[in-house]
Each structure stands twice: as structure tokens, then as C-alpha cells.
Amino acid sequence: MLSVMEGSKTCGFDDITTRNPHLLTAKGLAYEAAMQDGGMLIVGEPGTEKEMLAAAVHAAGARSSSALVELDCSHLPGVLMNRAVFGGGTAEQLHPLLRDCLGGTLLIQEASALPLVLQSRIVHAMQTGSLALDPGRETDFDCRVIATTSEDLIPRVEDKQFRGDLYEALTQTVVFVPPLRHRKEDILPLVRQFMREFGRRLRKPLSNISDEAMQGLAHYRWPGNVDELKTIIGRAALLAKGETILMQHLPRSVQQGCKYKDTPNIKDQPLSLAIIEKRHIQKVLDYTGWHKVRSAQILGIDRSTLYDKIKRYNLANPAERLLGAPQA
């Protein structure tokens, strides 16, 4: 639940492999924000390595000599999380890593799952520099706060499930990380990077990937994003007998995606305006990681109209399907 991010001291912006213009823009924005000390929200689907970008921000900032502590909100229900972090309500009973975080950076993973009682304490700490303990008792809390989310927080703010003042504090800088399916130019460089990594780890001379295997990876949809690619290359590295990864070393889902890539589809048929609009809205939503405020801005419509169209076209967020979460 609370942990010091390993390697955070050495993870920098140069360690984030990309040629994608949208991710390059995100890196530039995050680098500028690293020179400041305000709240930051990193938005993207699960598996897009949002935590790596947060670690790079920490390493480039003035707090890099102190700890980067991760609070993962997906592991414990609210009451248990509050008790585990704050103990009995005295400074001495705070989780040791939370005390270690002083002077450093607190990374809140999946902020949408942060219970309201913790939201209240964190926004108070961000606004005052003091952490509220038992009624009438506080302790100094000098810490930068960065949060990640794979869910649009605006509906949760509107439903009173996420504090509006905390949202405002976190969104001094908002960075969008695109999904891997929109970063096709990054797949080969990432494959090479992971091959080197697993080659060293397994002491195998991995140096090549067949054209067929590369085509399979290029045509796959990547619901699990970069984390899934890394897992697949790690598995392939174990299966490979020589220095080359072959198609047979990849999962069946990747092999089938390549097999059917040339199947004729609806793009060769006349389309109705409704189908064109549906596909365009889906594309914009996928591009923004289903951030509905930004999607509405790109589409040139208000948010209520976007919600109506999502419902009308029965559009689905693949990240929420992956998480088993309900549609927001």
C-alpha cells in the first residue's frame, strides 16, 4: 500500500522511450512542472507507465534527494487504508514511510479510489503544510503530491465522491499519457529496450526479432499497454532458444491479431454520418484516455452532450473493461 518506489532516484525523462509527438509533449509539460512544486495529475490507461513519469518528475525536481513514496489506493478499503496510514492519530503512529516522505514526494496511485477521509487530510496538508491527526492536533507535512488516475475524476467530483478542492489542488498541472495503440512508432524501440533488459537478466544474447513477430506486435491492440508489452517480451525471452524472438514465442492473441489483419472490413463500404461520428468520438475518447472534459473540448461540444452521445452509441472504455469497473 505504502512503498518507496525503487529506482526513483535514477529514473529520468531520458528513460521514457518514445518518438510519439503526444507523449513527447507530455514529457515536456511534466519536465516544466518538475521545476515547480505544485500538485500534478497524470492521466492514462492502466499499464501506460504513469508512475515512471511521476518518478522522472521527482528526480528532476528540487526534492530529488528525499524519498518518493507511493500510496496505492487499489489495495485496501477506505477504513483500513486510513488506519494503516495514520495509525492511532498521533505523529508517532504515522506509517514510517509517510514520515520518510517529508521533504520528498507522495505519489497517489489511482486517486479515484482514495477514500474521502484521506482526501480531506491530503488536501488540508497541501493547502496548509500541516497534516491533521486527531481533532485539534496537527504535524508538519512538507511534501509534494502527484496523483495518477485511469478514470475521469470529473464525474466523481460531481457525484461528491471526490473532493473538488483536492481536484483543484492536484490539477495545477495535468499530463495525459496516450495508450500504446496510439504510439505505434514506439513499439519497436520498446521491444528492443525490453529485449536488452531481459537478455541481461536471463544471460541470453537476445538481439533480433523476426519480421513476422514484429508484425504481430504492431497489429495488436494492447489493452494492457506498455506493461503488457513488457510481460510479453519477458515471456518470449524465456521461450527463445537462440538470439531471435519468433512468432511462436508470442501469445496466441498476438498471433491471431496478425493472422486476421488483412481481412476485408467495413472501411470499404459507404458509411452513415452516425457511424462516422461514433467512430470519431471513440477515437477522441481513446486518445485522451477517456478524459471526458478534454474529449469534449477537442470535439467542440459540451460535456453533457458528450455523455449523451456516449450513451446513445453505447461506447465503452476499454480500460474500465480491463479493470472490471463500471462505466462512469
C-alpha positions in Angstrom: 0.0 0.0 0.0 2.7 2.5 1.0 6.1 1.8 -0.5 9.3 3.7 -1.6 9.5 3.5 -5.4 12.6 1.5 -6.3 14.9 3.2 -8.8 13.1 6.6 -8.4 16.5 8.3 -7.8 17.8 7.2 -11.2 14.7 7.2 -13.3 14.7 10.3 -15.5 12.9 11.7 -18.5 15.5 10.1 -20.9 14.5 6.7 -19.6 11.0 7.1 -21.0 11.3 5.7 -24.5 9.1 7.5 -27.1 9.0 9.0 -30.6 5.3 9.8 -30.3 4.6 13.6 -30.5 1.8 13.5 -27.9 4.0 11.7 -25.4 6.9 14.0 -26.2 4.6 16.9 -25.5 3.5 15.3 -22.2 7.2 14.8 -21.2 7.9 18.4 -22.0 5.0 19.6 -19.8 6.0 17.3 -17.0 9.6 18.5 -17.1 8.5 22.1 -16.8 6.3 21.2 -13.9 9.2 19.3 -12.2 10.9 22.7 -11.8 7.8 23.8 -9.7 6.3 22.3 -6.6 2.6 22.3 -7.2 0.2 19.4 -7.4 0.1 17.2 -10.6 -2.4 14.8 -12.1 -1.1 12.2 -14.6 -4.0 10.7 -16.6 -3.8 7.5 -18.7 -5.0 3.9 -19.1 -3.6 1.2 -16.8 -0.2 0.0 -17.9 0.9 3.2 -19.6 3.7 3.7 -17.0 2.3 6.8 -15.4 4.3 6.1 -12.3 7.5 6.2 -14.4 6.7 9.7 -15.5 6.0 10.7 -11.9 9.4 9.3 -10.8 11.0 11.4 -13.6 9.3 14.5 -12.3 10.5 13.7 -8.8 14.1 13.0 -9.9 14.3 16.3 -11.9 12.9 18.5 -9.1 14.2 20.1 -6.0 13.0 17.2 -3.8 15.0 14.5 -5.6 17.3 14.0 -2.6 14.4 12.9 -0.5 12.1 9.9 -0.8 9.4 9.3 -3.4 6.7 7.3 -1.6 3.9 5.6 -3.4 0.4 5.3 -1.9 -1.5 2.6 -3.9 -5.2 3.2 -3.3 -6.4 0.0 -5.0 -5.2 -2.4 -2.3 -7.3 -1.6 0.8 -10.8 -0.4 1.6 -11.0 3.2 2.9 -11.3 2.5 6.7 -8.3 0.1 6.7 -6.3 2.4 4.5 -6.9 5.3 6.8 -5.9 3.2 9.8 -2.8 1.8 8.2 -1.5 5.2 7.1 -2.4 7.3 10.1 -2.4 4.7 12.9 -4.0 6.0 16.2 -3.9 9.6 15.2 -0.6 10.8 16.6 2.6 11.8 14.8 4.4 8.8 16.3 1.9 6.4 14.9 2.0 7.6 11.3 3.2 5.0 8.8 7.0 5.1 8.9 7.1 5.7 5.1 4.8 8.6 5.4 7.2 10.2 7.8 10.0 9.4 5.4 8.1 11.2 2.7 8.5 14.5 4.4 10.6 16.8 2.2 10.0 14.5 -0.7 7.1 13.5 -3.0 3.9 11.5 -2.3 2.6 9.6 -5.3 -1.0 8.7 -5.0 -1.7 5.8 -7.4 -5.3 5.5 -8.8 -6.5 8.6 -6.9 -10.2 7.8 -7.9 -10.1 5.1 -5.2 -8.8 7.4 -2.5 -11.3 7.4 0.4 -12.9 10.7 1.3 -11.4 10.7 4.8 -7.9 10.6 3.3 -8.9 13.1 0.6 -9.7 15.6 3.4 -6.4 15.1 5.2 -4.4 15.3 2.0 -6.0 18.5 0.6 -5.6 20.1 4.1 -1.9 19.2 4.0 -1.4 20.5 0.5 -3.2 23.8 1.4 -1.6 24.4 4.9 1.6 22.4 5.0 0.1 20.6 8.1 -1.3 17.1 8.4 -4.4 16.8 10.5 -4.3 14.0 13.1 -6.7 13.7 16.0 -9.1 16.7 16.4 -7.1 19.7 17.3 -3.7 18.0 16.6 -1.5 18.5 13.5 2.0 17.8 12.4 4.2 19.5 9.7 3.8 18.0 6.3 6.3 19.4 3.7 5.6 17.2 0.7 4.8 17.5 -3.0 1.8 15.5 -4.1 1.5 13.8 -7.5 -1.5 11.6 -8.4 -2.3 9.2 -11.2 -5.7 8.1 -12.5 -7.1 5.9 -15.2 -10.6 7.2 -14.5 -12.1 10.6 -15.3 -12.4 12.3 -11.9 -14.9 15.0 -13.0 -18.0 12.8 -12.7 -16.7 11.7 -9.2 -16.4 15.3 -8.2 -19.9 16.0 -9.5 -21.2 13.0 -7.5 -19.4 14.1 -4.3 -17.2 11.0 -4.4 -14.0 13.1 -4.9 -13.4 16.4 -3.3 -13.5 19.4 -5.6 -10.8 21.3 -3.6 -8.5 18.3 -3.9 -9.1 18.0 -7.6 -8.2 21.7 -8.0 -5.1 21.3 -5.9 -3.9 18.3 -8.0 -4.7 19.8 -11.4 -2.3 22.7 -11.2 -0.6 20.5 -13.9 -2.4 17.8 -15.8 -0.5 15.4 -18.1 -2.1 13.0 -20.5 -0.2 9.7 -21.3 -1.5 8.2 -24.6 -2.2 4.4 -24.8 0.3 2.2 -26.6 -2.2 1.6 -29.5 -1.8 5.3 -30.3 2.0 5.1 -30.1 2.7 2.5 -32.9 6.1 4.2 -33.6 7.2 3.3 -30.1 6.6 -0.4 -30.2 9.9 -1.4 -31.9 12.1 0.8 -29.7 10.3 -0.5 -26.6 10.7 -4.1 -27.9 14.5 -3.5 -28.3 14.7 -2.0 -24.8 12.9 -4.9 -23.2 14.9 -7.5 -25.1 18.1 -5.9 -23.8 16.7 -5.8 -20.3 15.6 -9.5 -20.3 18.7 -10.6 -22.2 20.9 -9.2 -19.4 18.6 -10.7 -16.7 18.5 -14.1 -18.3 22.0 -14.0 -19.6 20.8 -14.6 -23.2 22.2 -12.9 -26.3 18.8 -11.7 -27.5 19.5 -9.4 -30.4 16.8 -9.9 -33.0 13.1 -10.3 -33.6 11.6 -11.8 -36.7 9.6 -9.7 -39.2 6.6 -11.9 -38.6 6.7 -11.5 -34.8 7.2 -7.7 -35.2 4.2 -7.5 -37.5 2.1 -9.4 -34.9 3.2 -6.9 -32.2 2.5 -3.9 -34.5 -1.1 -5.0 -35.2 -2.1 -6.0 -31.7 -4.4 -3.6 -29.8 -2.5 -3.6 -26.5 -5.3 -3.4 -23.9 -2.6 -3.6 -21.2 -0.4 -1.0 -22.9 3.4 -0.9 -22.1 3.1 -3.2 -19.1 1.6 -5.9 -21.3 4.3 -5.4 -24.0 7.0 -5.9 -21.3 5.3 -9.0 -20.0 5.0 -10.5 -23.5 8.7 -9.8 -24.3 9.7 -11.3 -21.0 7.8 -14.4 -21.7 9.2 -14.6 -25.3 12.7 -14.1 -23.9 12.2 -17.2 -21.7 10.9 -19.3 -24.6 13.5 -18.2 -27.2 16.2 -20.8 -27.8 18.7 -18.5 -29.6 19.1 -14.8 -30.1 15.9 -14.3 -32.1 12.3 -13.9 -30.9 9.9 -15.7 -33.3 6.2 -15.5 -33.7 5.8 -18.9 -32.0 7.2 -17.3 -28.8 4.3 -14.8 -28.7 0.9 -15.3 -27.1 -1.9 -16.6 -29.3 -3.8 -13.3 -29.0 -0.9 -11.6 -30.8 -0.6 -14.3 -33.4 -4.3 -14.2 -34.2 -4.2 -10.4 -34.5 -1.6 -10.7 -37.2 -3.4 -13.5 -39.0 -6.6 -11.5 -39.5 -5.0 -8.1 -40.2 -5.8 -8.3 -43.9 -9.5 -9.4 -43.5 -11.8 -7.0 -45.5 -13.8 -4.7 -43.3 -16.4 -2.0 -43.3 -14.0 0.7 -44.2 -14.5 -0.2 -47.9 -18.3 0.3 -47.6 -20.3 3.6 -47.6 -20.8 4.8 -44.0 -23.6 6.7 -42.4 -22.9 10.0 -40.6 -23.9 8.3 -37.3 -21.2 5.6 -37.8 -18.6 8.2 -38.7 -19.5 10.3 -35.6 -19.5 7.3 -33.4 -16.0 6.2 -34.5 -14.6 9.7 -34.3 -15.9 10.2 -30.7 -14.5 6.7 -29.8 -11.1 7.7 -31.3 -11.0 11.0 -29.4 -12.0 9.3 -26.1 -9.3 6.7 -26.5 -6.7 9.3 -27.4 -7.4 11.3 -24.1 -7.6 8.1 -22.0 -11.4 8.7 -21.6 -10.8 12.1 -20.0 -14.3 13.5 -20.9 -13.5 17.2 -20.2 -10.6 17.2 -22.7 -12.5 15.0 -25.2 -15.4 17.4 -25.2 -13.0 20.3 -25.8 -11.4 18.5 -28.8 -14.8 17.6 -30.2 -16.1 21.1 -29.7 -19.2 20.1 -27.7 -20.1 20.5 -24.0 -19.7 17.6 -21.5 -23.4 16.9 -21.2 -23.7 16.4 -25.0 -20.7 14.1 -24.9 -22.3 12.0 -22.2 -25.5 11.8 -24.3 -23.6 10.6 -27.3 -21.6 8.0 -25.2 -24.9 6.6 -24.0 -26.6 6.8 -27.5 -23.7 5.0 -29.2 -23.1 2.6 -26.3 -19.4 3.5 -26.3 -17.3 1.6 -23.8 -14.0 2.4 -22.1 -11.6 -0.5 -22.7 -9.6 0.5 -19.7 -12.6 0.1 -17.5 -13.5 -3.2 -19.0 -10.0 -4.3 -18.3 -10.4 -3.2 -14.6 -13.9 -4.6 -14.3 -15.1 -1.2 -13.3 -18.5 0.3 -14.3 -18.8 2.9 -17.0 -18.5 6.4 -15.4 
